[in-house]
Amino acid sequence: MQGVDKRFGGAIALKGADLSIRAGEIHALLGENGAGKSTMLKILAGVHVNDDGKIRLGQNDFITGSPQASINQGIAVIYQEPSLFLDLSLAENVFIGRQPKKGIAIDWDFAEQEAARLFNELGVQLDPKRPARGLSIADQQVVEIAKALSMNANIILMDEPTAALSASEVERLMTVMRSLRSANKAVIFVSHRLDEVFAISDHITVMRDGATVSESKTSTTDLQRVIREMVGRELTELYPKNEHPIGDVVLEVQALTNPAYFRNISFKVRAGEIVALAGLVGSGRSEVARAIFGVDQYETGTVKIKNINLKKGSPVDAMAKRIALVPEDRRQQGLFMAAGVNRNISMESFDQLKGKVFLNFKKERALTDIWRDKLSIKFVNQSDPVDRLSGGNQQKTVLAKWLATDPDFLIVDEPTRGIDVGTKSEVHRLIDKAAGEGKAILMISSELPEVLGMADRIIVMREGHQVAEFSRKEATQEKIIEAATTGKKGWSLGNHI
Amino acid sequence: MATIFKSRQISRETSLGIILIFSVGLTGLINPRFLTGDGTRDLLTSTATVALLAIGIAPIIIMRHIDLSIASTVGLSAWVIADFCAKNPGFTWVQCFIIGGIIGILVGALNGLLVAGLRLPSLVVTLGTLYIVRGAVYVVSNSVDYNAQEMPPSLLSLGQKVFFSVLPFPFLLVIIATIITAWYMKFTKPGRDCYAIGSNPNAADLVGLKVFRRTFLAFVFSGFMAGIGGVFYLMRFAQVDSTAFYGQELAVVAACVIGGVTILGGSGTVVGALIGALLVQTIQGGLAALGVDAFWKSAINGFLLIVAIFADRRLAARSERALLSQRIRERE
């Protein structure tokens, strides 16, 4: 790709971006949110058409215009949110659009055998006959990769494939990526986890503001340089945690149990304190948070806010008692993607916007401005649908929405998943500031450096049980990993910067 | 033969079949005539048109769309066929089917262009064409009705034809249409694309499925079935006026939903839609046998529909839990 331009309306997404990829290499595409990485991938995927510039595949010009055209040219894309058909079987998902035929009918037996063989090759036990509904994101990705393999794709694009994976799943994915490389395929991947990038990639291309900043062999560059190139400045302080006075108990959870997900969970969170729930993905952390907030049911146990019992299964009651939950999946659970930034931010703060009879839209505008400035959210118009914002700005919007309700107790579930280093540090600063204002904070995170850097206390969960608790002073990566895995290796060390 | 949706789909049609047999038996207990050849024939005759239309719109509902214009299309098709036959005494049943099919395809193509081509919401588009087509019937019919003497005798005798002493000709066609459509939906690429499009429309675009073509053709198919439904209408009633089949589109949608074709798209089968149509009709027959006032009919239909959607959601929730725990077991 050479000198590729792409504009969306007035916004310029790409401005003379270059990218060159060779067969048999793993190529990392880095940059902050909004740098244009996803746009590059989408042009190759055939979702967008470039306005200017040249793209060549081997000797031929790349034919843009439709996803089908890209597939025909041997390009397979694995999106950040897997795009599976949940009602269809796994075998069918692998072969969608290219079902094997026997005569005029689809040969389901063959499709299922092939799918089973591919899953096996990828080292995952999956029943090809089951529907995709109910699979974890990691499993869904495996299905997507099996699909790419079955297409015989030469170029495989992965948009933040590891963002939602646990450590062992990341390991598994890396093994798969290496075997793709030895099969002489080109793998392009976007990631914000720089340790992974350095562990697996052969080449690194860094983008900033829609243009390519550098392309280099991984062996000839280093972490500090890449970060500098991404951010355009030196990052001094990644975990801006300050000491805050710890006040009274705000949240008290006692013997909370939902046999399917977690058992006998008890802990307290005090005003000004950040407590982290650590553990592997699937250990029940998010489920505990959802049960506290009332989105999910629990069977036994109590949740108290400032010594008052919270109604079971009632988010309305939770919100009335000033609890806020910033969910793990911002697109599905946190935002109304088609609604404007202003509507999203003011969504939970109607009381503040009441006029005499109707909502006061002036107040809504004012509120949006306040939070835009506080969190430096970047958007053109207040009414722009959040769908158009970059991932980092979306995450800030969800945060703004809940911070605007001025909660006493704030739950943040994976607050920095899939956002870039610079924004990450901003989000951390915001969380710290909230604690400084005397809010009690429960943070769920899969990234150990984040847990260690931000939390006053760390509670570790394993398979639905609360297995350990460390103070900020006692906690080390090793201790947490050990508690979370009973000695099993392979916890992701997350993003070290 | 490979079963695609092991846990949910098969049990779905089977359990519906069991409910159907149960309600047929129950109705038979109240009114023994119901189980005789005559009774069965009546049931199948009265179900044929709705069943045919249900087969027609099942793929559309599976694609997360809806077609409300079908009942109006039946009316238009029936009236125009009768008009042609009245003016051309030489016409036989063959011309009736051809005219009906063409009218249906035209209406379906209009719907398809608007929904697939302009990407307008099908609910609104077909609500519009529902009124447009019905309006067209009012205008062209100009209050003229047609009766048996204007219809081709070959058509009427075909409508009376019974196979194996219980199977009326129209219902034989329904069964053939079910088999072909069910096979098509399960074993061909376009058929599977319908499920994919209904399951995740965005992903369907991303993997390069021919969304326009599939959607367009599904509406043409539904229109075609409605056009043939016009022929069925004439075979059954041997007369037609401008209000023919008025308001029956919702009965067809109800049959599909009761038959397990999820209104949210992505799942359900043509066989289920057929069983749904039969079930609604059987229960109606049972209520009539019980001497329940005909005025209660629509209220009870509505109640059934809500029960069905409730059962559907419960089953979906249960199978989702089952799928989750299956994966957990597989991991361990």
Interface residues (C-beta under 8 A of the other chain):
Chain A: A45 G46 V47 S66 P67 Q68 A69 S70 I71 V77 Y79 S83 L84 F85 L86 D87 L88 S89 E92 I96 G97 Q99 K101 I104 A105 I106 W108 D109 E112 Q125 L126 D127 K129 R130 P131 R133 G134 L135 S136 D139
Chain B: M1 A2 T3 I4 F5 K6 S7 R8 W183 K186 F187 T188 K189 R192 D193 Y195 A196 G198 S199 N200 N202 A203 A204 D205 L206 V207 G208 L209 G266 S267 S319 E320 L323 L324 Q326 R327 E330 R331
